Amino acid sequence: MRAARRFGFLLVTALAWLAAVPLAAAPGMGVRGLDLLTAQRAHDGAPFLAGIDLRLAEGWKTYWKRPGDSGIPPVFDWSASENVASVDLSWPVPERFDAPGDITYGYEGEVVWPLRVVPEDASRPVTLRLSMFYGICSDICVPREANLELTVPSGAETDDGQGASRLRAALARVPVPPADAGMLDIRWREASAPALEVSLAGCGKGCAPPMLIVDGPKNIWFGTPRVKREGDVVRYVVEVEVLSPAMLEGVELGFILSGPDTAYVIRKTM
């Protein structure tokens, strides 16, 4: 069962963490750059857009908030920041990485996490201080830590900053509910083993079927979807593994569609 494999991965990860700390400290291992960005040069006390920009070396990936069967979800600590009422982080739509017995979710090459920052006092600068723990993987997996700082002065000058266009592009990759929630038909397959049948309507000629990611509670695992096109309808069948069938009753699941021009999420109580 994937549950047993998951336990095994956690044990291996714990041992790898002890062994890999010196590697994690090596400059540039798997990472080309990690910075804080802001979309404007100053703040006037209103909420403003900022972000975390992680650029990875070729062949490396990092993880989504739910990394899947293996991997290390990132942890963000803003507690040392100054003049900050709140920092809300958004997650761009991830990719699904399929390997035999190991399905993970994350980002290859580069990811920008958009931030909505609310200042406490309009008359004072905002200083963002981030303590970040995250993992990157290639042939090996390496846990890493970073401490970043960015100060945004107060004032009326709110022209675009250097990272504005990239931050807005990242914000457009955060999944949102589609205008037509009926574009997906979602149901349990009538069979002895639990499986989900998801049908996407309106994917006609020239439409590349988007990647489907099913987001659910802990201890429920979702297999690689089998994909079949029938005219303008794309059908996905997703095998489900669960510790107890009772856990599937009334469970809320998120169905994320990820494509070059697609970033949608539909939530449904099953």
C-alpha positions in Angstrom: 0.0 0.0 0.0 1.1 3.6 -0.6 0.4 4.2 3.1 3.3 1.8 4.0 5.5 3.4 1.3 4.7 6.8 2.8 5.8 5.7 6.2 9.0 4.3 4.7 9.7 7.6 2.9 9.2 9.6 6.1 11.8 7.3 7.9 14.2 7.7 5.0 13.7 11.5 4.9 14.4 11.8 8.6 17.7 9.9 8.2 18.5 11.9 5.0 17.9 15.1 6.8 20.6 14.2 9.4 23.0 13.2 6.6 22.2 16.0 4.2 22.5 19.1 6.4 26.1 19.8 5.2 24.9 19.4 1.6 21.9 21.7 2.2 24.4 24.5 3.3 26.4 24.2 0.1 26.1 27.4 -1.9 24.0 27.1 -5.0 23.2 23.4 -4.7 20.2 23.0 -6.9 19.2 26.7 -6.5 20.0 29.5 -8.9 18.4 32.2 -6.8 15.9 32.9 -4.0 14.7 36.5 -3.4 11.8 38.5 -2.1 10.1 40.7 -4.7 7.6 43.6 -4.5 5.3 44.9 -7.2 5.6 48.5 -6.2 8.4 50.8 -5.0 6.6 52.1 -1.9 3.5 51.5 0.2 0.8 53.9 1.2 -0.7 51.8 4.0 -2.9 49.8 1.7 -2.4 46.0 1.0 0.3 45.4 -1.6 1.6 42.6 -3.8 5.0 41.0 -3.0 6.4 37.5 -3.6 9.0 34.8 -3.0 11.0 34.0 -6.2 12.7 30.6 -6.2 14.8 29.7 -9.3 16.1 26.2 -9.5 18.9 24.6 -11.4 18.1 22.4 -14.4 16.6 19.0 -13.3 15.6 20.2 -9.9 12.1 20.6 -8.4 10.5 21.8 -5.2 7.1 21.0 -3.7 3.6 22.2 -3.3 1.8 22.6 0.0 0.7 18.9 -0.3 3.8 17.2 -1.7 2.2 13.8 -2.4 3.7 10.5 -1.6 7.1 12.0 -0.9 8.8 15.4 -0.8 9.1 18.2 1.7 6.4 21.0 1.8 7.8 24.5 2.3 7.3 26.3 5.6 7.3 30.1 5.8 7.8 32.1 9.0 7.2 35.9 8.9 7.3 36.4 12.7 10.4 38.7 12.6 8.8 41.1 10.1 8.2 44.8 11.1 5.1 46.9 10.6 3.2 44.0 9.1 -0.3 43.2 10.1 -0.6 40.0 7.9 1.1 38.1 5.0 -1.2 35.9 2.9 0.6 33.5 0.6 -1.0 32.1 -2.5 0.0 28.8 -4.2 0.4 28.8 -8.0 -1.0 25.7 -9.7 1.5 22.9 -9.4 2.6 20.1 -11.7 2.0 16.4 -11.0 5.1 14.3 -11.2 4.3 10.6 -11.9 6.9 7.9 -11.1 6.3 4.2 -10.3 4.9 4.1 -6.8 5.5 7.8 -6.2 3.3 10.7 -7.2 4.3 14.1 -6.1 3.2 17.7 -6.7 5.4 20.8 -7.1 7.3 23.0 -9.4 10.2 22.6 -11.8 12.6 25.3 -12.9 11.1 28.3 -11.1 8.2 29.3 -8.9 7.0 32.6 -7.6 4.7 32.5 -4.6 2.5 35.7 -4.5 2.0 37.5 -1.2 -0.7 39.9 -0.1 1.0 42.1 2.6 -1.0 44.3 4.9 0.9 47.1 6.7 0.1 48.1 10.2 1.1 51.8 9.9 0.9 53.8 6.7 3.6 56.2 7.8 6.3 53.6 8.5 8.4 51.3 6.2 7.4 47.6 5.9 10.2 45.2 6.5 9.5 41.6 5.5 11.7 39.0 7.1 11.3 35.4 6.0 12.7 32.3 7.6 12.0 29.6 5.0 12.5 25.8 5.2 12.0 23.9 2.0 13.1 20.9 0.0 14.5 20.4 -3.5 15.0 17.1 -5.3 16.8 15.8 -8.4 18.7 12.5 -8.1 18.9 13.3 -4.4 16.6 15.3 -2.1 18.1 18.2 -0.1 16.4 20.1 2.7 17.3 23.8 2.7 16.9 26.8 4.9 17.0 30.5 4.0 16.6 33.9 5.7 15.4 36.7 3.4 14.7 40.4 4.1 13.1 43.2 2.0 12.1 46.7 3.1 9.4 48.6 1.3 9.5 52.4 2.2 6.3 54.3 3.0 5.2 57.1 0.7 3.1 58.1 -2.2 5.4 56.6 -4.8 3.6 53.4 -5.7 4.9 52.9 -9.3 5.7 49.4 -10.5 8.7 47.8 -8.9 11.2 45.5 -10.7 9.2 42.4 -10.0 5.7 43.7 -10.9 5.2 41.8 -14.2 6.5 38.5 -12.8 4.4 38.8 -9.7 1.2 39.5 -11.7 2.0 36.5 -14.0 2.4 34.3 -10.9 -0.9 35.6 -9.4 -2.6 34.6 -12.7 -1.4 31.0 -12.1 -3.2 30.7 -8.7 -6.2 28.5 -9.3 -9.6 30.1 -9.1 -13.1 28.7 -9.5 -14.2 28.8 -13.2 -17.1 30.9 -14.4 -18.9 27.7 -15.4 -18.6 25.2 -12.4 -20.5 22.7 -14.6 -17.5 22.3 -16.8 -16.6 19.3 -14.6 -18.9 16.3 -13.9 -17.5 14.5 -10.9 -18.8 11.2 -9.5 -17.7 7.9 -7.8 -17.3 5.0 -10.2 -19.6 2.1 -9.3 -17.0 -0.6 -8.7 -15.6 -2.5 -5.8 -12.4 -0.4 -5.6 -12.9 3.3 -5.1 -12.3 5.5 -8.1 -13.3 8.9 -9.3 -14.6 9.7 -12.7 -14.1 13.3 -13.8 -15.4 14.6 -17.1 -14.3 17.9 -18.5 -16.6 19.4 -21.1 -15.7 21.8 -23.9 -12.2 20.7 -24.7 -12.5 20.7 -28.5 -10.1 20.6 -31.4 -6.7 22.1 -30.5 -7.4 21.9 -26.7 -4.7 20.0 -24.8 -6.3 18.2 -21.9 -5.1 20.0 -18.7 -3.4 18.0 -16.0 -5.8 17.0 -13.2 -4.7 17.1 -9.6 -7.1 15.9 -6.8 -6.5 17.6 -3.5 -7.8 15.9 -0.4 -7.3 15.2 3.3 -4.4 13.3 4.7 -4.4 9.5 4.5 -6.3 9.6 1.1 -4.1 8.9 -1.9 -4.9 9.6 -5.5 -3.4 7.7 -8.4 -2.3 8.9 -11.8 -5.4 9.7 -13.8 -6.2 7.6 -16.9 -7.2 10.1 -19.6 -9.5 9.5 -22.6 -11.0 11.9 -25.0 -14.5 11.4 -26.4 -15.3 14.2 -28.8 -15.2 17.5 -26.9 -15.2 15.7 -23.5 -12.1 14.6 -21.6 -12.6 11.8 -19.1 -10.3 11.1 -16.2 -10.4 8.0 -14.0 -8.5 8.3 -10.8 -7.9 5.3 -8.5 -8.2 6.2 -4.8 -6.5 4.5 -1.9 -7.8 5.1 1.6 -7.1 3.7 5.1 -10.9 3.1 5.7 -13.8 3.5 3.2 -15.7 5.4 5.8 -13.2 8.3 5.4 -14.6 8.9 1.9 -18.1 9.7 3.2 -18.8 13.4 3.0 -15.2 14.2 2.2 -14.4 17.6 0.5 -12.1 17.3 -2.4 -10.5 19.9 -4.6 -10.2 19.3 -8.4 -7.4 21.4 -9.9 -6.9 21.8 -13.7 -3.4 22.8 -14.6 -2.4 23.7 -18.1 -0.4 26.4 -19.9 -3.4 28.7 -19.9 -5.5 26.9 -17.3 -5.5 27.4 -13.5 -8.9 26.3 -12.1 -10.1 24.7 -8.9 -13.5 23.2 -8.2 -14.3 22.0 -4.7 -16.9 19.4 -4.1 -18.2 17.4 -1.1 -18.5 13.8 -2.2 
